[in-house]
Amino acid sequence: MPDSVLVVRIDRWLLAARLFKSRVVAQKACVGGLVKVNGVSVKPGHLLRRGDRVSAECAQGFKILLVRDLAEKRLSAPMAQGLYDDESPPPPPKKELVAPRERGAGRPTKSDRRALDRLRGGDD
């Protein structure tokens, strides 16, 4: 990571930090208002500095990151994690989509399946 970089475009940094798979996706997220720097929505050309707080809605969920270092090119995963301190809240617990069954109960019968469908609100 070069030390000579003092500022970098937010879309390039999001790509280097591996929050988005491509720069185009990062740009669309910025234009769509999904990326904020220090609480303000930014355009893809916004210049990012060390110490800025970036919040972004990405594929991994809502992330709050404190910028520790800057990079313009995509880095390996371990190096990318060194670019920021993750201050994101823990993700909410996942809901179980399948009703639990006792071990060894076998496959549900047709009437069991229909009862589960009714319970979930599905059509008969």
Secondary structure, DSSP 8 states (H G I E B T S, - for coil): --TT---EEHHHHHHHTTSSSSHHHHHHHHHTT-EEETTEE--TT-EE-TT-EEEEEETTEEEEEEE----SS---HHHHHTTEEE-----------S----TT--S--HHHHHHHHHHHT---
